Every structure is written in C-alpha cells, then in structure tokens.
Amino acid sequence: MQRAGPVAGGDDHADHRGLRTLWPRRQLTRDSRAYLDWVNELLQPAGPAPAWTGTDYDLDAAQSPQDFENWVSEHITAGRSARITAGFCWPWESPSTPPLRPEVEISWTGPDGPYTWSRPWNARADETSMDVPGRPYWATDAGGHQQVGCVYTAQGMEYDYNVVIMGHDVVRRGDRWIADPAASHDKPLKGLPAHRYLTYALNAYRVLASRGSKGTRLYSTDPETQVYLQSLLPDGATNQ
C-alpha cells in the first residue's frame, strides 16, 4: 500500500489558532453523496435527522466496541483497509513511540455482564517502530487498525471502512446536541464556552465520519445518544 506523506499542519494536539485549516470542510468519501448529506443533517446543532435509507453505503450503529472491532477485523482479514477513530475524549499521555498505553477505554454491560475495551491512540512519532505505524502512516500501513485515530490524525486521510466513536463531549438530548467541554481532553478547546465548543466538536465528528469511502460504524459512549443513533438506522445499512 502506498505511503501517504505527513499530514499538513498536524501536531500532537490541536493548535487553537489553526483549527479552521486542520478541519477542512472538503469531504473525501466518494461513493455516496446521500451518506454525506445524511451526516451533515445528523450533525446539525439542532433539529431532527432523517432515518438512513440509502443502499450504496454500508452504514450502521455498532452495538458495542466488540461489535465494531469484529467488523474492522473482518475487513482487514479480507484485505480491505479499515480504521477506528474517536473524539478527543480520553487522555493522550503515551510516550511518542511504542509501547503505547491503551488510553481509549470504554466499559459497557453486555448480555453476559460487564466488559471493558481499550486501545491506544495512534503513535505521535513520525517513524514506524515495533510494527506500530508512525503518525503519517497510521491510515495506510499494516497495524494501524490496532490504534485509534483522532481528527488531527485522520483529517486528510481516506480508507475503505471506518468506525467513529463519539465520546461524552457531545451528547444528544431531545432534538439537539449538547456539548460538555469538560469531557474533552483537547486542551485548547476544553476551556471554550459550550456553544462554541459544540461548533468545533460537530465539525470534528463530521470530518471523522467522512473518512470511510465504503462504510462506517457509529458508536456513542453515552447510552441515550447510542439509542438515538440506532433509531436512525432501522435496517437501513447494507451488509457489504
């Protein structure tokens, strides 16, 4: 697989002054204009989003982290590219090079009891080490599916299949999205007023949701938001 060059303007974390250039509005997904339109409606600050009824894009809400990890693994085994991304809602204190700490951690209760899923963020160093791709190659090189990418890593990249984990920084309540900047670990943003943070966060999730060219799985760590996402995807996804 061909290597991509370093991400323009990328840094370990956000540069608050450069947010508009880090989060471009240009969307990379090719195969479904209907999907991009749906994502734009879903991530409007307020108002109802339509149920997904498309047939040319593999869209669904993952039932659990185990569910989306199995989905990614199946695509990797079949020779397709697939990655997991998330909002910046977990610490990122790993050293720049491996071994990386599994800091993105999600706990949930399944039919057989409690579970915990954890994975590291992508490496911050540019060089590949110990079979962990360097940051510029997280989206393209073998092993990248075992780390979680954030918007600063994933922007400008594209792969076949994509998982988007929404954290507690943006949750759905009634007919609108509610922001909680305190749930963010993005230092330049977490001090913003909620209404300003919401604009940046929804844009970040919009960018993440547009990385997969053939399919996406959405998952929220907030149970009420997860129910909302599932309600919009009643048998609407294709199983590609």
C-alpha positions, 0 to 999 in steps of 0.5 A, a space after each residue: 500500500 502506498 505511503 501517504 506523506 505527513 499530514 499538513 499542519 498536524 501536531 500532537 494536539 490541536 493548535 487553537 489558532 489553526 483549527 479552521 485549516 486542520 478541519 477542512 470542510 472538503 469531504 473525501 468519501 466518494 461513493 455516496 453523496 446521500 451518506 454525506 448529506 445524511 451526516 451533515 443533517 445528523 450533525 446539525 446543532 439542532 433539529 431532527 435527522 432523517 432515518 438512513 435509507 440509502 443502499 450504496 453505503 454500508 452504514 450502521 450503529 455498532 452495538 458495542 466496541 466488540 461489535 465494531 472491532 469484529 467488523 474492522 477485523 473482518 475487513 482487514 482479514 479480507 484485505 480491505 483497509 479499515 480504521 477506528 477513530 474517536 473524539 478527543 475524549 480520553 487522555 493522550 499521555 503515551 510516550 511518542 513511540 511504542 509501547 503505547 498505553 491503551 488510553 481509549 477505554 470504554 466499559 459497557 454491560 453486555 448480555 453476559 455482564 460487564 466488559 471493558 475495551 481499550 486501545 491506544 491512540 495512534 503513535 505521535 512519532 513520525 517513524 514506524 517502530 515495533 510494527 506500530 505505524 508512525 503518525 503519517 502512516 497510521 491510515 495506510 500501513 499494516 497495524 494501524 487498525 490496532 490504534 485509534 485515530 483522532 481528527 488531527 490524525 485522520 483529517 486528510 486521510 481516506 480508507 475503505 471502512 471506518 468506525 467513529 466513536 463519539 465520546 461524552 463531549 457531545 451528547 444528544 438530548 431531545 432534538 439537539 446536541 449538547 456539548 460538555 467541554 469538560 469531557 474533552 481532553 483537547 486542551 485548547 478547546 476544553 476551556 471554550 464556552 459550550 456553544 462554541 465548543 459544540 461548533 468545533 466538536 460537530 465539525 470534528 465528528 463530521 470530518 471523522 465520519 467522512 473518512 470511510 469511502 465504503 462504510 462506517 460504524 457509529 458508536 456513542 459512549 453515552 447510552 441515550 445518544 447510542 439509542 438515538 443513533 440506532 433509531 436512525 438506522 432501522 435496517 437501513 445499512 447494507 451488509 457489504 
